Amino acid sequence: MTKVSNDYINNLEAQAVRLNNDTNGNPRYYISCIEFRDAEGNYIRPAFADMYRGKKFGAGWVFQSYALANDLRRTIEKTEGLEVAS
């Protein structure tokens, strides 16, 4: 399990772009794929995220969340091989 700093989580949360709600009214957020890399620089899929399929923002991940900071922390802790800037 990775120890995650609050500054890193706050930075990710600040970069998140609010998308339209899903069909059930749940809030969604886009975060670029460059934020999720392993130690070798390869892109990895974060846990609990879906691939962004739109064209407006480019490659990235969609998080469905009511508490984005908590969900990002949980995602980083559960994703194997994710390189975290402390």
C-alpha distance (Angstrom), angle and dihedral (degrees) to the residues before:
residue distance angle dihedral
M1 . . .
T2 3.79 . .
K3 3.79 122.3 .
V4 3.80 106.3 -131.6
S5 3.81 124.5 -156.3
N6 3.79 120.9 -134.6
D7 3.82 90.5 -127.7
Y8 3.80 91.1 58.9
I9 3.80 92.0 49.1
N10 3.81 91.9 46.3
N11 3.82 89.6 50.5
L12 3.81 91.9 51.8
E13 3.78 91.4 46.1
A14 3.82 91.0 50.8
Q15 3.82 90.6 52.1
A16 3.80 93.3 49.8
V17 3.79 114.9 109.0
R18 3.78 117.4 -145.5
L19 3.81 112.1 -124.2
N20 3.78 129.0 -166.3
N21 3.79 114.6 -76.9
D22 3.78 118.7 -94.0
T23 3.82 120.9 -107.8
N24 3.81 90.7 -83.7
G25 3.81 93.9 52.1
N26 3.82 97.0 -105.1
P27 3.83 116.3 146.7
R28 3.82 117.4 -111.6
Y29 3.80 132.8 -163.1
Y30 3.82 133.2 -163.9
I31 3.81 122.2 -142.7
S32 3.81 121.9 -179.4
C33 3.80 118.2 -109.2
I34 3.82 91.7 -123.8
E35 3.81 89.0 75.0
F36 3.81 91.6 65.5
R37 3.82 112.2 62.2
D38 3.78 135.6 137.1
A39 3.82 125.9 -126.1
E40 3.83 91.3 -84.6
G41 3.80 93.6 52.7
N42 3.80 96.4 -105.5
Y43 3.78 117.4 141.3
I44 3.80 114.5 -112.6
R45 3.77 134.1 -170.0
P46 3.80 112.6 -109.3
A47 3.78 118.0 -135.0
F48 3.81 116.9 -99.7
A49 3.82 94.2 18.2
D50 3.79 133.1 117.1
M51 3.79 125.0 -147.2
Y52 3.80 115.3 -98.5
R53 3.79 107.1 -120.2
G54 3.80 100.2 -178.0
K55 3.79 126.5 101.3
K56 3.80 101.1 -137.9
F57 3.83 100.0 81.1
G58 3.81 106.1 21.6
A59 3.79 128.5 -129.9
G60 3.77 114.8 -4.4
W61 3.77 149.6 109.6
V62 3.80 133.1 -83.7
F63 3.78 121.1 -141.8
Q64 3.79 121.2 -165.1
S65 3.76 105.2 -150.9
Y66 3.79 146.9 147.3
A67 3.83 90.9 -168.3
L68 3.80 105.2 35.5
A69 3.82 98.1 178.6
N70 3.81 92.4 53.4
D71 3.79 92.8 45.7
L72 3.81 92.3 48.5
R73 3.80 90.4 51.1
R74 3.81 90.6 50.3
T75 3.81 91.0 46.1
I76 3.80 93.0 53.1
E77 3.80 92.5 46.6
K78 3.83 91.8 51.3
T79 3.82 99.3 42.1
E80 3.80 111.7 96.3
G81 3.80 116.9 -134.1
L82 3.79 97.1 7.5
E83 3.80 112.4 153.2
V84 3.81 108.4 -136.4
A85 3.79 122.9 -163.2
S86 3.80 104.4 -135.8
